[in-house]
Amino acid sequence: MKRLDPFLMALIGAVMLASFFPCHGILSLWLSNAVTALIALMFFFQGAKLERKAIVESVRDWRLQGGVLLCTFLIFPLLGIALHHLFKTLSPDGLIGDGLWSGILFVCCLPSTVQSSIALTSIARGNIPASICAATMSNIAGIILTPILAGLLLGSTHNSGSSPVHAILDVSKELLLPFLLGQIVQKWLGPIVKKHKFLISMTDRGSIVLVVYTAFSAAVTEGIWHRVSVMRLIEITAINFILLTSILMISRLLGRKMPIENSISLQLCGSKKSLASGVPMASVIFPASTVGIIVLPLMIYHQIQLFTCTLLARQYGKR
């Protein structure tokens, strides 16, 4: 994209505000409780606006949908593990600390995006209905698979503070349960949510910005900026770019025998990682003091994927 999107600018603003004016004491406790309620409300509205037929439709093209899930929840984590071992071998002292590596590996565990995957598929003249289904299925599966993968990848070596079972229970209680309640009332509430889509979107994004502010306030109190230098940010950016480039190439190979429209959908959906799902999940899975450093690589990956995949989508759109 030609410029940073407003949402990312708001997130950067939240990080800057937390860096200079972190919340403490009773305000921190109040904001934590507010964040928990807002995240539950966000997933409730997601359940309310998702039509059940979209879930049914998402399993029909098993090659495409399976390919997206394979990239998102298997190949991505394997790439993250391979890069982690590679960089540890090349630099035994470590280019970046374990906390930041936890954030990079957490990126690999997340589901795909919804809005940007669909928008980029449209620009690329790909299979838009397939992208809608693939992104939807990825996010539903991620509610269960992301905590499992985070526990397996991070629990034993990075002290994520949560076992896979506890993580699943916490995510189910705070994210899946509100989503299911939204599905139950979807028939009645769905049209209202769709009618006020912009307001709901602003509420969702506002919730995420608040989560980032709260998380980075705790991280600043723990001394995050004494551990993360400009050079570390450059290293995180480079590793994220390697991850994205690798998955774009692999997903392209997986889709080489598909129609070009389906191949585009596989590549654009299979390479995305959701900031909107990742930040709330991190706040549920990880201790409050570590959430800030965990989501930092995700925020960087978010902008890299938007910029790179927009250029790629425009190239496809010219065919």
Salt bridges, closest charged atoms under 4 A:
GLU51 OE2 - LYS194 NZ 2.34
GLU57 OE2 - ARG60 NH1 3.57
ASP98 OD1 - LYS88 NZ 3.29
GLU235 OE1 - ARG232 NH1 3.25
GLU261 OE2 - ARG319 NH2 3.93
